[in-house]
Amino acid sequence: MFLRRLRIDRITTQGDPIPCPIAWIDNFAMRNFTNDAIFDDTLPVADGLLEAGFRVPLDRLTPAMEDWFRRKGYLAPAETLRIEELPR
């Protein structure tokens, strides 16, 4: 089920990528087990690393995570996320 490895970085206002803490990623994943089934196929494994199934669309994952992280106060208004698929 978890055939993809995704790197999740917070891009600071200086442009520096910083791996998102696993606690942030886990908080997002746990929220989505009950609210949006499209993200159920996710497994946080380390800082900046999420495993996911093929049905998790990156074009929806990025804005959904950014929105959740902003509402939780994890991301500053000028910061963004970069999510990229890593080779296996």
C-alpha positions, 0 to 999 in steps of 0.5 A, a space after each residue: 500500500 505505501 509504495 511511494 516515499 515523499 519528502 516534505 520540507 518547510 520552505 522558510 522566508 529565506 528559501 531554506 528547506 527544513 524537513 517538517 517534524 514527524 509530529 506535524 506530519 503525524 498530526 495531519 495524517 491522524 486528522 485525515 483518517 476521519 475527515 478526508 479518505 483520500 489521505 488515508 493511505 499515508 504513513 509518517 515515518 521520520 522528520 520530512 518523510 511520509 510514505 503514501 499509496 498511489 491514490 494520494 494526489 500530490 496536487 491535493 496533498 500540498 495545499 491540504 497540508 499547508 492549510 492544516 499546518 497554518 491553522 495549527 500555527 506550524 507555518 508562518 504566513 510567508 512559508 510554504 511546503 515542498 513535497 516531492 516524491 523520492 526514488 525507491 
